[in-house]
Amino acid sequence: MRTIAFSVAIIIILLTTVSIFSQEQGRLHTVRRGDTLWDLSAFYLHNPFLWPFIWQANTVKISDPHWIYPGQRFLIPPYVTKKEKVYITRIPEEKEELKKVKKVEAVVIAVPIVAAQLSYKGGYITKEKIEEGYIVESEPKNKENLIANNTVYIDLGENDGVQDGDIFTIFRWGRKIKDPETGKYLGKIVNILGKLVVNKVVENSSSAEIIQSFDIIKKYDMIMPFVPIDIPLRTELTIPESPIEGRLAAAKIEGITIIPFDIVYINLGERDGVSVGDYFEIVRKGKVVSDTGPKKKVKLPEIIAGGLQILRTSSETSTCYITEINGNMDIKPGELLRLKGKGVETGKVTEFEIEEEFEEIEEEEEGIIEPEF
């Protein structure tokens, strides 16, 4: 267990949330274009990982959770949260004056500049051959739709160097993407479906448990070794020293209206000086319009159509999420992007370490010391 060094008295208030489903009547949601069970779970249940509960509550209407259709009406299971304040106190005996401290409402801690799970779930574009194995069977056999906690079998075993406890990313290839400026082939989208952990290894296969599912997982979906993502700690964005411009190459989901928090990909990457946390404006050049005066024609100012932030980078491309869209702007691939804010790195944390930290906090709750009031 990692420990934290304290040079002064520190009181941390941890808000733990106990979540339960009640038996009360839930709400109804009418599906709109672009909706996913993941998004509905994030909006209504405040946790996208709870999407299987919405699926299970509407199995009569949802034959395949990967496909839901505009006009369908889904029951959203009721969700009740109970918040409790938990205090952790460490006060050195020699600091008598600090014993007067009664209560601290909040502390500032270092957190990732972007959401770790969103960085991982967003996938990326690559030209490389990354698949190392496949899911070849499930338990029970031939289970059609696989989600977290389901048991699966993979075609990698002792002969492939696999060991108990190894973690793999489950993915599926998406469509090919070309650079909207040059027409150059950038690669194919890697759609991240979830994670599995190996729990029993034999000669040329292994048993595993799905520990995360962002989407429905199927037999013969591909796997590759899980590699934690380095994410800079939160810091203020600064004005960039040199301008960087690029183009929005593609949206993760093709053919839908792009809205805030949608995943998109751009034709800029590490070789262009782009890094995780950088903020880009979506810029539209000012139009040239007629002028009845002596100028005849005038050019209008640029329009800022929206913004996006970098979640993950590779050599030539980056994965981003839309932070905002101004007005009723219809954002499409090919939009001009301009770097607006550059992060100054103060340290890094991996997506895997963030998960471990939450686990450790939960383990320590029973030994908490409450301050006297």
N, C-alpha and C positions, 0 to 999 in steps of 0.2 A: 504494500500500500504506500502510495506516494505521500509525503508529508509536506506541510507548508511552513516555512520559517516566518515567525512573527517577531519584529523588532519592537513593536509597540502593541498595546492591547488592540485586538481586532475582534469585532463582533460581527458575525455574518448572519444575515437573515436569509434563510433558505425557504422559498415558498414551494412546498410540496403539494402536488395536486393528486387527489384521490378521485378517480373517475369511475362512474358506474352507469349502467343503463337501467333506467327505471321502466316500470310497466305501464307508464302513462302513455296516452295517445301521442304519436309523433306528428311532425309536420309533413306536408306534401310539397314536392318540388317538381315543376314542369321543366323537362330537359330542353335546353336551348342549344343551338349550333355551337360546337366547340367544347361543350361540357364533358367532363370525364368523372368517373367515380372518385378518383384521387382528388380532383378539385372540389367536388361536392363535400367530401369528407373534411377537407381543410376548412371550408367555409362554415359548414353546419356543426361539425364535431370538433373543430379547432385542432385537428390532427389528421393529416392526409393518410397516415398509416392505418387508420381505422376504416378505410374504404370497404374491406370485406363485410363489415356489419351492414352497410347499405345494400351491398349485393345480396347478402343472405336474407335481408328483410324484403327483397323484391325478386326472388328467384323465379317466380311465375312469369315476370315480365322480362327478365334478363337471361337469355339463353347462353350468352357469352359475355362476361363482364368487360371484355375489351371493346364491345360494340354496344353503345346506347344511342338512341335516336331522338331527334327533336320531336316534341309533342308527348313523349312518354311521361307519365306521372309516377314518381317514386315516393314511397314512405321513408322519411328520414327518422331513424330510431331516436327516441329522446336521449339526451345526454346531460347528466348532472355532474357538476364539479364541486368539490369541497376543498377549500384552501385552508391550510394550517400553517402558522408561523413556527419555524424551528430555529432555535438559537444555538450558536456555537461560541463559547466564550473562552478566551485564553488571556489571563491578566497576570503578568509577573508580580511576585510579592513585593519587589522593591519599588514598584510604581504605585505608591499609596494614593497619589492624586487621581489615578485612573479608576480607582474603585468607586468614584463618584459617578461614573458613567452609568446611566440608567437604561438608555435605549438608543439604538441606531436604526434608522428606517431603511437605509440602503447603503451599499458600498459600490465602488467602481471597480470592476474586474476586467481583465483583458479577454475579449471575445473575438471570434473570427470576423473578418471584414465582410464576408458573405456567408450565407447559410451552407453549412457543410453538406447536408443531405441533398440540397438542391444542386450543388456542384457535382456530386456523384451521380445523382439521378438524371441530370441533364444530358449525359452522354457526350459524344464528341465526334469529329470527323477524322478519318484516317485512311491512308492508302495501304497500310500494313496488313499482313495476315496475322490476326491476333487469336483466333480460336485454337484451343488446345485440346478440347474434348467436348462431349455432348451429354445431355441427360438422356439416358436410354430406357429408363423405366421408372415407375412410381409405385408407391405403396399406399392404398391398394393398387393393384395392377391396372394399367390403362386408364388411370384417373385423368379426365380430360383437362380440367382447369386446376392448376397448382398455385398455391399461395404460401405465405409464411407458415411454418410449423409442419408442413407436409414433408414426408420422407421420399427421397428420390435416389436413383442409382446413376452413377456416371461411369463412362468408359475409360477412366484413368485409375491406376492402382499402383501397387508396389513397384512394378516394372517401369513405371513412369516417374518414380520418385515421390509419389504422393504419400503423405503421412496423416495420421489422425490429427484433427485440429486445423488442417489447412483450409483456408477460405478462398472461394472462387466467386468471381463476378459472373452472373448469368446475363446473357445479352442476345440480341437478335439484330442482324444486319438491316439497315434502312436503305433508302434510295441513294443513288449517286448524285454528287453535288459538283457543279462547275462554278468557277469564279465569274460573277456577273459583269466584271469589267473586261477580263481578258479571254474568257471562255475556257481557261485552263482547268483541267480536272483536278479537284481538290481531294477527292476521296469519297467514301461512303459513310453515312451516319451510323454510329454505333448506338443502338437503343438499349440502355441499361434496364434490365427487368428486375434485378434483385441480387441477393447473395445467398450462398450456401456454405455450410461448414461440414467437413468430412468427419464422420464418427466411426467408421469401420473400413479397413482397407484389406483387400485380398490381392491376388496376383495381378490381374488386369482390369479390376473394377473396384468401385468403392460405394458404400452407403453414405448418404449425406442428408442433412436437414436444411430446408430453406429457412434462413433466418431473417430475410427481408424480402418483401415483394412490392414493387412499385407498379406492377402490371400483372396481368394473368400470364403465368409461365406454362409452357407446353412441353410435351415430350419432344426430344430432338432439338430443343433450344441449346445454344452453344455456351460454353464456359471458358473462362480464362482466369489465371491467378489474380486475386484481388491485390491491387496496389493502392495504398492510402494516398490521398491527395494532400499536398502541402497547401495550407491556406494561411495567408498573412493575418496577423492579429489586427483588430480594428484600429484604424488611425484616420486622422483627417486627410481629406484629399487636397492636394495642392495644384496650383495652376501649372500645366506642363511647360517644360523649358522649350520644347520644340513641337510644332503641330504634327499630328498624325491623323491621316484621313484614310478611310476604307469604305467598304460596302457591306451591307447586310446580305449575306449569301443565301440563306435559307431559313425557314421556320422548321422546327422539329416536326410539327404536324402540317402536312401539305394541304393547301386548299381551303384553310379556314381563315376567318378574320383574326388578325393578331391583336391580342389584348394584353394589358399589364400582367406580368408574372409568366407570360409565355416564354418558352425556351427558343432561342434563335442562335444561328451560327454566323460568324463574320469572317471576311477574308484577310484578317490580320492575326498575327500570332507572335510568338516569342522573338522570332527574327526581326519583327518590326518594332520591338521594344514594348510590347503589350504585356501586362501582368495582371494577375487576379486582383479584383477590386477596382480596376480602372473604370472610369465612367465616361461614356460617350454620349454626345447629343446626336439625335437624328435630324439632319439638316436638309432643308429644301431651298435650293437657290431661288432668289427673287425673280419673278417673271418680268419680261419686258412688255409694257403696255403702251397703247397709243396715248398721246397728249395733244389736246386741241390747241395748246399754246405753241410758242416758237420752238420748243425742244422736240416736238413731233413724237418722240418716244422716250420713255423713262423706265429705268429698271427699279423694281420694288425691292425692299429689304428682304434678307433671308428669313425663312420661317423655321422655328424650332418645333419639329413635329412630335418629339418625344425624347426618351432617353433609354439607355441600357447600361448594364454593368457586367463586367467580365467575371465569369464563374470558374472557368477552367481554360488553360491555354495549351496549345501544341505548337509545333514549329510554324505552320502556315495559317492555322485557323484558331478560333476561340469559340467557346461556348458562353452564351450570355443569357440574361433574362431581361425582359422589358420592364423598366421601372415605372414609366409613365407614358401616356399618349395624350397630347394636347388637343382639346376639342374633339371633333369627330374625324380626325385624320385616319385615313386608311393606310396603315403601314404595310409595305410589301417588300419582298426581296429586291435588291438593287438600290435601296435607299442609301444616300450619302451619310457617312458617319464621321464625326470629328471628336477627337479626344478633348474632354473638358476638364477632367480631374484625374490626377495621378497620385496614387497612394505611396507614402513613405513607409517602407517596411520596418517594423519594430520587433519582429520575431515571427515564428511560424508555428502552427499547430496542425496536426494531421486529422483528417476526418475520423480515423480509427481511434486516435487518442481522445477525441471529444466524446465518443461513445463510452470509452473506458472510464472517463471521469464521472459521467452520470452514474455508471454502475457502482463506482466506489462511494459516491455520495449516498446512494441508497443503502449500501452496506453499513455505513457509519451512523445511520440515523438513531439506532438503539442506544448508542453510547453518548448521546448529546448531553451537554451540561447546560441547563437553563439559567440565565442571569436572574439575580434577585431584583425585584421592583418594589 
